[in-house]
């Protein structure tokens, strides 16, 4: 079973759709169909059946799926071992990131990394945290950069390794002229806020900030799908926002938003890189992980709208 056929098989198994699988493996739909037929002919069994909801795995396909995943993992580790033994560092890496991290942290950092490692090609996928985890588990990205949850649910998957490389302060933002923030969290929680939808990492950070202070989260003026939408609504006076500073540093710099003091213990979002555990890591990935640990973590936020105080944590990004 050629790895190419197994990758196509897994893409179809995960998407349950030839069109989406073709996009995932960068092939024409006809090529995907041909490869599935070739694999079925080689194995002497049908792998999929059609249903109203899409392509479903038959018993033979269900039996093949975990084995295909393991064979591809071994194939990747074998290639990595050969490259490491030969002292080669070239390769192609696909990194995934939340949009705010990609634009505010990775975009300024990646050119320097690529200048130092011209033999490594880097691709980037920008999406939400749930999709990043799924892409990582499926092997479609090599490393993900995201904010981590702080409720103990992050480290459950032993297949994944993680390293926190910084802590981005959460900032309380308002429209210019909105006034001063209340002196305590109870009064603050009585005001209107704009936040992302439940399930989003930014919503988790928002809810956790109030929960850790022993205060119920405030009622929301609006739930929106992105940090960019929060910034625009807050700037228009819809309510306050509590977001990572890097997500709104441009708006703060332009004066579209102002930062108000948070009336409690300073809050921060852990910036973490996550990758799959392997017996042998590809040399290119080892170089990127080391560079991110040593240099990306040293880049400070571009703006702070008020002087640092002794109670505010320094940004280590």
KESEKE-748674 format. One record per residue (C-alpha): residue in three letters; y, z, x. Coordinates in steps of 0.02 Angstrom, whole numbers, plus 50000, padded with zeros to 5 digits. Each point is the difference from the previous one (the first is absolute). Layout:
REM KESEKE-748674
alaYZX/...
//
This chain:
REM KESEKE-748674
unk500005000050000/unk501574993950084/unk501465012449999/unk501104986649924/unk498874999049847/unk499925018949986/unk501905001550003/unk500134987349860/unk498645008849901/unk500915016750013/unk501664992149951/unk499214993349841/unk499105016549967/unk501635009650014/unk501134988249902/unk498674993949877/unk500954983649999/unk499824984250105/unk501874996450000/unk500515017350062/unk498575000150126/unk500584983250068/unk501755007250027/unk499275015250087/unk498984989950126/unk501234985450014/unk498804986849936/unk500024987149862/unk499115005249841/unk498724986350026/unk499625006950174/unk499725017449929/unk498804993249870/unk499084989950132/unk499825015150114/unk499325011049860/unk498754986449955/unk499494998650184/unk499725018750011/unk498995000249839/unk498954985650063/unk499705008950166/unk499485016149913/unk499064991649858/unk500865010249865/unk501514998749886/unk501355012750047/unk501234998449855/unk499994997349815/unk501484995449890/unk500655011649865/unk501555000849891/unk500845011550127/unk499584989150151/unk498614998350127/unk498775014550000/unk498785004450139/unk498184997449957/unk498705012450067/unk499814989250156/unk501885000250027/unk500105018849975/unk498645002150131/unk500884988550122/unk501755007449985/unk499815016150105/unk498954990650128/unk501304986350015/unk501355013150028/unk498965008250136/unk499584983450084/unk501834995250006/unk500455017050070/unk498704997950137/unk500614982350033/unk501785006450024/unk499425014150113/unk498954988150103/unk501484988650028/unk501105014950043/unk498735006450126/unk499914983150087/unk501904998550009/unk500155017750069/unk498654996850131/unk500854983950052/unk501695008750012/unk500794988549871/unk501405006649889/unk500394984349900/unk499694999249814/unk500754999249827/unk500435015849904/unk500475002049818/unk501035015349962/unk500445006149826/unk501505010349950/unk501055006149856/unk501534989049979/unk501245013350056/unk499005004050156/unk499764981650040/unk501864996149990/unk500755016050072/unk498715004550132/unk498814985950043/unk501214985349995/unk501125007350137/unk498495006150101/unk498794985349996/unk501034987850108/unk499955012250145/unk498135002649981/unk499694981249994/unk501114997350152/unk498935012650096/unk498374992549934/unk500284981249981/unk498124997149987/unk499895010049838/unk500464991449837/unk500575011749861/unk499984996149815/unk500725011649867/unk499555003149819/unk501255009849895/unk499375008649842/unk499795016849913/unk499035014750070/unk498494997949886/unk499794981850048/unk500235004350184/unk498545012149992/unk498904987249912/unk500444986450127/unk499595012150141/unk498345005049924/unk499544981749975/unk500474995550178/unk501414988349948/unk501275009450105/unk499765008950166/unk501245014249979/unk501125006449860/unk501685008550018/unk500435010749850/unk500615016849941/unk498585012349976/unk499675011249852/unk500055018650036/unk498755006049869/unk498454999150109/unk499344983649928/unk500384989450154/unk498625005150119/unk498514998449882/unk499424983050065/unk499145002950167/unk499984981250032/unk501875000750033/unk500965007750145/unk501825004849985/unk501445006050106/unk501665006749937/unk501354992950114/unk501555007149920/unk500815008749854/unk501334990949903/unk501235011549910/unk500144998649813/unk501814998849946/unk500855003949836/unk501114985149957/unk501314997049868/unk501344987549954/unk501665002250089/unk501095012149903/unk498525007849911/unk500515017150058/unk499125013750095/unk498195005249979/unk499625016749916/unk499735015050112/unk498185002849950/unk498484989749952/unk499915006549822/unk501734993049963/unk499594984150094/unk498414997349898/unk501065000349842/unk500884983950054/unk499444982349971/unk498984991050134/unk499334982650030/unk498264998950076/unk498574988050025/unk498514999349882/unk498545012350006/unk498714995450131/unk501284993750124/unk500145009550165/unk501895001849974/unk499695008249830/unk498755011750083/unk501325005050129/unk501275002749861/unk498845011049895/unk499385009650152/unk501765004350060/unk500335009649838/unk498235006949985/unk500065007550175/unk501635008549953/unk499165007649846/unk501094989849882/unk499424987949866/unk500464982050035/unk501564994449905/unk499964988449852/unk500294982050051/unk501374988449945/unk498894985450051/unk498344995750083/unk500094984150103/unk498834990050110/unk500885000550168/unk501135009850115/unk501244985649995/unk500155001949812/unk500275018850019/unk501424997050123/unk500854987649882/unk499835011149847/unk500625015450093/unk501484990050068/unk500394994949821/unk500055018349946/unk498345000849906/unk499505016150087/unk499565007850166/unk498624994650117/unk498895008750127/unk499314987350124/unk499604997950185/unk501614997050096/unk499364983950079/unk499854992549826/unk501865001849963/unk500825000350172/unk500824983049971/unk500725005649832/unk500645016150080/unk500804990150141/unk500874988349877/unk500625014649895/unk499014994549846/unk499175017250001/unk500465017050066/unk498835013650064/unk500115017149918/unk499325016050078/unk498275004949939/unk500125018149938/unk498365005950074/unk498834998050147/unk500194982750079/unk498714987549939/unk499194986350104/unk498764985949976/unk498634998550133/unk499984982450072/unk498204996150045/unk498974985850071/unk498224998149936/unk498604989250069/unk498124998049985/unk498895010150115/unk498934989250115/unk498865003650145/unk501044987350097/unk501784996249950/unk500674982450034/unk501085000950157/unk501474992249908/unk499925013749868/unk499885013650132/unk501594993350081/unk500934999649834/unk499465017649951/unk500525006850169/unk501684991149994/unk500355006149823/unk499565017750051/unk501094999650156/unk501504989349950/unk500104997849811/unk500045018949980/unk501545001250110/unk501124988949894/unk501275010449903/unk500644996449826/unk501494988450009/unk501155011049898/unk500305017349939/unk501435002149879/unk500315017850053/unk499855009650164/unk498305007050046/unk499865018749973/unk498805012050080/unk499005000649839/unk499774981249987/unk498484993050094/unk500374986950133/unk499304982849964/unk498664995550125/unk499844981649955/
//
